Amino acid sequence: MSTKKSEGGAHKGILYLGIDLGTSRCAVVGSNGIRDAVASYVGYPKDVVSRKALGVDVLFGDKAIEKRMSVELYRPLAKGVLKTSLDDGDDAKNGGGQGVEGNARAAKDLIEEIVRRAKPRPDELVYAVIGVPAEASIKSKEALLDAARSTVEAVMLCSEPFAVAYGMDMLEDALVVDIGAGTIDLCRMHGAMPDEADQLTLNCGGDFVDEKLAERIRKRHPQAQFSMQMIKGLKEKHASVLDPPSPAIVQLPVDGKPTRFDLAEDIRGACLEIVPPIVDGLAKLISSYDPEFQDKLKQRVLLAGGGSQIIGLDAAIEAAMVERLGQGNVVRTEESLYGGAIGALKISSDMPDEFWEQMS
């Protein structure tokens, strides 16, 4: 990409940021030591009454979700990238859709918010490395650059699983599986920059698990009432693929009355739905690798992202790898929330000037 705004080698007055721009949550890590995260939701007051009640022009994250009855609620990042058409995943906003223009505005405001949370000084330039899904299209990347244009002075895009691997110095003979809300991204590390053949994106992340869980509950407990936000919350609290599963007692309304349900089997079944596509993806990246090094890849599979915290998922993937590929060793990253942002920040300090995109 093109050069940075500032020239020379000292880089004084520059705040470097690593940003993981996710479908469900955005995380930022700064060279000033700041770490912060926000749910990837933006809310605008619906009318003059809601504007007066809220007292602000825009809400972000959990506050936007909490006040969703009073706001036009946007989740602008479909499958980890800015929605560029009404076919990009779910509706443009919850409850209907305001089109591409509304999502662009929400994405711009969300990026501004995540940069603001990094607390740049007024005299600092902001250089950001932003993680995107492994197979994000050129169109999607351009849309993200446009959204960042008014907020940062220079930007670089990298694949999310590559950022995770870079942050952990797993630069060769490793496979990273980054399980986000919108996508599951796989990246094969071999001691050099990964190319297109080394990366794979699966459209079956956490949102997919939520949809499968909702289907199971509707089938087994048709009288239960719930929203997708409720589904997401109880999944995050009870997510497990252990057999037998621990009880997952929740309360859902039935005709307005809170009623107890044990959803352990439903949650386990929904979470297990992502294991076959993950193993399919791993098999594809392993089988197309140099035969001499395939066994090394099988022994270094790293689970990252929010979905990596599903209890027992590492063992389930490992067992499926042994059955299909003869062997496998799967470990989970300890930095499920900030792993991608930490790696992106490390990239920002290591990459030469010519890799940056000037935003002026």
C-alpha positions in Angstrom: 0.0 0.0 0.0 1.1 3.6 -0.1 3.2 5.5 2.4 2.4 7.1 5.7 1.6 10.7 6.1 4.8 11.4 8.1 8.2 10.7 6.7 11.5 9.9 8.5 12.4 7.2 10.9 11.6 8.5 14.5 7.8 8.2 14.4 7.5 10.7 17.3 4.0 11.7 18.1 2.4 8.5 16.7 0.0 6.3 18.5 0.0 2.8 17.1 -3.2 0.8 17.4 -4.1 -2.9 16.9 -7.8 -3.2 16.2 -9.8 -6.4 15.9 -13.0 -5.3 14.1 -15.4 -8.1 14.8 -19.0 -8.8 13.9 -19.9 -9.1 17.6 -17.2 -7.2 19.4 -14.4 -4.7 18.6 -11.1 -4.7 20.6 -8.3 -2.2 20.6 -4.8 -2.4 22.0 -2.6 0.7 21.9 1.1 1.4 22.1 0.2 3.7 25.0 -0.8 0.6 27.0 -4.6 1.0 26.6 -6.8 -2.0 26.1 -10.5 -1.7 25.6 -13.4 -3.4 23.8 -17.0 -2.6 22.8 -19.8 -4.7 21.4 -20.2 -4.0 17.6 -23.5 -2.2 17.9 -24.4 1.4 17.2 -27.8 3.0 18.1 -29.3 6.3 16.9 -32.4 7.8 18.6 -35.6 7.0 16.7 -37.2 10.3 17.1 -37.3 13.6 19.1 -38.7 11.8 22.1 -36.1 9.2 22.3 -33.4 11.8 21.7 -34.7 13.8 24.7 -34.9 10.6 26.8 -31.4 9.4 25.9 -29.7 12.8 25.9 -27.2 11.7 23.3 -27.1 11.5 19.5 -25.5 8.0 19.4 -25.0 5.0 21.6 -22.4 2.2 21.3 -22.0 -1.4 22.5 -24.0 -2.7 25.4 -25.7 0.7 26.0 -27.1 0.6 22.4 -28.3 -3.0 23.0 -29.9 -2.0 26.3 -31.8 0.9 24.8 -32.7 -0.9 21.5 -36.4 -0.1 21.9 -35.6 3.6 21.7 -33.0 3.5 18.9 -32.4 2.5 15.4 -29.9 -0.3 16.2 -27.1 -1.1 13.7 -24.7 -4.0 13.6 -22.7 -2.8 10.7 -20.1 -5.5 10.4 -21.4 -8.6 8.6 -19.1 -11.6 8.9 -16.4 -9.2 10.2 -16.4 -6.7 7.3 -18.5 -3.6 6.6 -21.8 -4.5 4.9 -21.7 -3.2 1.3 -25.1 -4.5 0.2 -28.3 -5.7 1.7 -27.3 -9.3 0.9 -24.3 -9.2 3.3 -25.7 -11.3 6.1 -28.6 -10.2 8.2 -30.7 -7.0 7.8 -28.8 -3.8 7.5 -30.0 -3.0 11.0 -32.1 -5.0 13.5 -35.7 -4.8 12.7 -35.8 -3.8 9.0 -32.8 -2.2 7.4 -31.7 1.3 6.4 -29.4 0.2 3.6 -25.8 0.6 2.8 -25.6 4.3 3.6 -26.8 3.8 7.2 -24.3 1.0 7.8 -21.4 3.1 6.4 -22.3 5.8 8.9 -22.6 3.3 11.8 -19.2 1.7 10.8 -17.5 5.1 10.7 -18.9 6.1 14.1 -17.9 2.7 15.5 -14.3 3.0 14.4 -14.2 6.6 15.8 -15.5 5.2 19.1 -12.9 2.4 19.3 -10.1 4.9 18.5 -11.5 7.3 21.1 -11.3 4.6 23.7 -7.6 4.2 23.0 -7.2 7.8 24.3 -4.9 9.4 21.7 -3.5 12.7 22.6 -4.5 15.7 20.5 -1.0 16.0 19.1 -0.7 12.4 18.1 -1.1 10.8 14.7 -3.0 7.5 14.8 -1.7 4.5 12.8 -4.0 1.5 13.0 -3.6 -2.1 11.9 -7.1 -3.6 11.5 -7.8 -7.3 11.5 -10.4 -8.5 8.9 -11.6 -12.0 7.9 -9.1 -14.2 6.0 -10.9 -14.0 2.7 -12.4 -10.5 2.9 -13.0 -9.2 -0.6 -11.3 -6.2 -2.2 -14.7 -4.4 -2.1 -15.0 -5.1 1.7 -11.5 -3.9 2.4 -12.1 -0.7 0.4 -15.3 -0.1 2.4 -13.4 -0.4 5.7 -10.7 2.0 4.5 -13.4 4.5 3.6 -14.9 4.1 7.1 -11.5 4.7 8.7 -10.6 7.6 6.5 -11.7 10.4 8.8 -10.4 8.8 12.0 -6.8 7.6 11.5 -3.9 9.0 9.6 -2.6 5.6 8.3 -4.0 2.1 8.2 -3.0 -1.4 7.3 -5.4 -4.4 7.0 -4.4 -7.9 7.8 -6.2 -11.2 8.3 -7.5 -11.9 11.8 -5.9 -15.3 12.2 -2.6 -14.1 10.9 -2.7 -11.3 13.6 -3.3 -13.9 16.3 -0.4 -16.1 15.1 1.9 -13.1 14.8 1.1 -11.9 18.3 2.0 -15.4 19.7 5.1 -15.8 17.5 3.6 -18.9 15.9 5.0 -18.0 12.5 5.7 -21.5 11.1 4.2 -25.0 11.0 1.0 -23.9 12.7 -2.7 -23.6 11.9 -4.8 -20.9 13.5 -8.6 -21.2 13.8 -10.1 -17.8 14.8 -13.8 -18.4 15.8 -15.7 -15.1 15.7 -19.4 -14.3 15.6 -19.7 -13.9 11.9 -16.9 -16.1 10.5 -14.4 -18.8 11.4 -11.1 -17.9 9.9 -8.3 -20.4 9.3 -4.7 -19.5 8.5 -1.7 -21.7 7.7 1.6 -20.3 9.0 4.8 -21.4 7.3 7.4 -18.8 8.1 6.4 -16.3 5.5 3.4 -13.9 4.8 0.4 -16.2 4.1 -1.1 -15.9 0.7 -4.6 -16.7 -0.5 -4.0 -20.5 -0.6 -3.0 -20.4 3.1 -6.3 -18.9 4.3 -9.9 -19.9 4.5 -13.1 -18.3 5.8 -16.1 -20.3 7.0 -19.5 -18.5 7.4 -20.5 -20.5 10.5 -19.3 -18.6 13.6 -21.1 -17.7 16.8 -24.1 -16.2 15.0 -24.5 -19.6 13.2 -24.5 -21.4 16.6 -27.1 -18.9 17.9 -29.4 -19.7 14.9 -29.0 -23.4 15.4 -29.7 -23.1 19.1 -32.9 -21.1 18.4 -34.0 -23.7 15.9 -33.5 -26.5 18.5 -35.4 -24.5 21.2 -38.3 -23.8 18.9 -38.5 -27.5 18.0 -38.2 -28.9 21.6 -39.9 -26.1 23.5 -42.3 -24.4 21.2 -44.0 -22.6 24.0 -40.9 -20.7 25.1 -40.5 -17.1 24.1 -37.1 -15.5 23.5 -35.1 -13.0 21.4 -31.8 -13.6 19.7 -30.1 -11.4 22.3 -31.4 -13.8 25.0 -30.1 -16.8 22.9 -26.7 -15.2 22.6 -26.5 -14.5 26.3 -27.4 -17.9 27.5 -25.1 -19.6 24.9 -22.2 -17.5 26.1 -23.0 -18.5 29.7 -23.5 -22.2 29.2 -21.6 -23.1 26.0 -20.1 -26.6 26.2 -19.8 -29.7 24.0 -19.0 -32.0 27.0 -20.8 -35.3 27.1 -22.8 -35.7 29.3 -23.3 -31.9 29.5 -23.7 -30.1 32.8 -27.3 -28.8 33.5 -28.0 -25.4 31.8 -31.1 -24.2 33.7 -32.5 -21.0 32.3 -35.7 -19.1 32.6 -37.7 -18.1 29.5 -41.2 -16.6 29.4 -44.2 -18.7 28.5 -47.3 -16.6 28.0 -45.5 -13.9 30.0 -44.6 -16.1 33.0 -40.9 -17.0 33.7 -40.5 -20.8 33.2 -37.5 -23.0 33.9 -35.9 -25.0 31.1 -32.8 -27.2 31.0 -31.2 -26.4 27.6 -28.0 -28.3 28.1 -28.6 -30.8 25.2 -29.8 -28.0 22.9 -26.7 -25.9 23.6 -24.3 -28.8 23.2 -25.9 -29.8 19.9 -25.8 -26.3 18.5 -22.1 -25.8 19.5 -21.1 -29.2 18.0 -22.5 -28.0 14.6 -19.2 -26.0 14.0 -16.9 -29.0 14.5 -17.4 -30.7 11.1 -16.8 -27.5 9.0 -13.7 -26.6 11.1 -12.2 -30.1 10.6 -13.1 -29.9 6.9 -11.2 -26.6 6.7 -8.2 -28.0 8.5 -8.2 -31.0 6.3 -8.2 -28.8 3.2 -5.3 -26.7 4.4 -3.3 -29.7 5.6 -3.8 -31.9 2.5 -2.7 -29.1 0.2 0.5 -28.5 2.2 3.9 -30.0 1.5 3.6 -33.7 2.5 6.8 -33.5 4.5 5.4 -30.9 6.9 1.7 -32.0 7.1 2.2 -33.8 10.5 3.8 -30.7 12.0 0.7 -28.7 11.1 -1.6 -31.3 12.7 0.4 -30.9 15.9 0.0 -27.1 16.2 -3.6 -26.1 15.9 -4.5 -23.0 17.8 -8.1 -22.0 18.7 -8.6 -18.3 19.1 -11.5 -15.8 19.2 -14.6 -15.8 21.4 -15.9 -19.1 20.2 -12.7 -20.8 21.3 -14.0 -20.6 24.9 -16.7 -23.2 24.3 -15.9 -25.8 26.9 -14.5 -29.0 25.4 -14.3 -27.6 21.9 -10.6 -28.1 21.6 -10.9 -31.8 22.6 -13.9 -32.3 20.2 -11.9 -30.9 17.3 -8.8 -32.9 18.3 -10.9 -36.1 18.4 -12.4 -35.4 15.0 -8.9 -34.7 13.6 -7.6 -38.0 14.9 -10.5 -39.9 13.3 -10.2 -38.1 9.9 -6.5 -37.2 9.7 -4.8 -39.7 11.9 -3.6 -37.2 14.5 -4.1 -33.8 15.9 -3.2 -31.5 18.8 -5.4 -28.5 19.6 -4.8 -25.8 22.1 -6.7 -22.7 23.1 -5.3 -19.1 23.3 -5.5 -17.5 26.7 -6.3 -14.1 25.0 -9.7 -14.9 23.4 -10.8 -11.2 23.4 -7.5 -9.3 22.7 -5.4 -11.9 20.9 -6.1 -10.4 17.4 -5.6 -6.8 18.6 -2.4 -7.7 20.3 -1.0 -9.3 17.2 -2.2 -6.4 15.1 -0.3 -3.9 17.3 2.8 -6.0 17.1 2.5 -6.0 13.3 2.2 -2.2 13.4 5.6 -1.9 15.1 7.4 -4.4 12.8 6.1 -3.5 9.3 8.0 -1.1 7.0 6.5 2.2 5.8 5.5 1.0 2.4 2.9 -1.4 3.9 0.8 1.5 5.2 -2.1 3.1 3.5 -2.2 6.9 3.7 -5.6 8.2 4.6 -5.4 11.8 3.6 
